[in-house]
Amino acid sequence: MLIHTNRSITITRQAELLGIARPTVYYKPVVDPYDIELMRFIDEQYTKTPFYGSRRMTVSLNRNSYLVNRKRVQRLMRLMGIEAIYPKPNLSKPHLDNKIYPYLLRNIEINRSNQIWGTDITYIRLSKRWMYLAAIMDWFSRYVVSWELSSGLEVDFCISALEKAFVTGMPEIFNSDRGSQFTSLDFVSKLEQNNIQISMDGKGRAADNIFTERLWRTLKYEEVYIKDYQDVREARQGINNYMSFYNQERPHQSLGNKTPAEVYFGRNN
């Protein structure tokens, strides 16, 4: 991927033409290869046992011949955005000045497409670095309406995913966690301009966005861990192919063995 810094076209526009999020352009690789190796193990272990904190994770690493102390594991888990108390990667931190909205979905019956959309962010490992993936999902059909990949956790790639999603449809309610990306004025204003109700997870409640959490687990076991992406291009292509498969071909028992696309578009037509 070639980005010119001596240019007549801005870096933002070049990123748009290349189909990448702007923060990706400025990414600087991590130097310590051992950290990358440890993070790969932590990622897989956490996907299997999301209740592991740094203490148990350190024990698990040592039992698998990784010589590391707990302090280093704590640092890496913070970098990956992983918390131990509840099964939820804390990839988006709240901003004290941003408005927090109440959780609107308790006891609501989900019975139609575009009634509720949810979003979340997860860590995606590459061979020598990592990326972050944001996705927007329709809760009724499990259809992934849009997604975006980025090297950083700035709000830009979340807004990009939202704008792409609006090309397909518009939800009545949009649910997210309380992270700074989703509480930022730039993000919230996109929802308010379209008269979309805003719902945010209760603090420490992973179950409030359970459908997207299940997507992450499925994506990692069926795609990311198998393919072992070497670079951003491979990751983008692999995730694109998998999301297409997930939406168009992968049947869900909870959907009566229909695919998400069949339920999402079938209910709208």
Secondary structure, 3 states (H helix, E strand, C coil): CCCCCCCCCCHHHHHHHHCCCHHHHCCCCCCCHHHHHHHHHHHHHHHHCCCCCHHHHHHHHHHCCCCCCHHHHHHHHHHHCECCCCCCECCCCCCCCCCCCCCCCCCCCCCCCCCEEEEEEEEEECCCCEEEEEEEEECCCCCEEEEEEECCCCCHHHHHHHHHHHHHCCCCEEEECCCHHHHCHHHHHHHHHCCCEEEECCCCCHHHHHHHHHHHHHHHHHHHHHHCCCCHHHHHHHHHHHHHHHHHCCCEHHHCCECHHHHHHHHHC
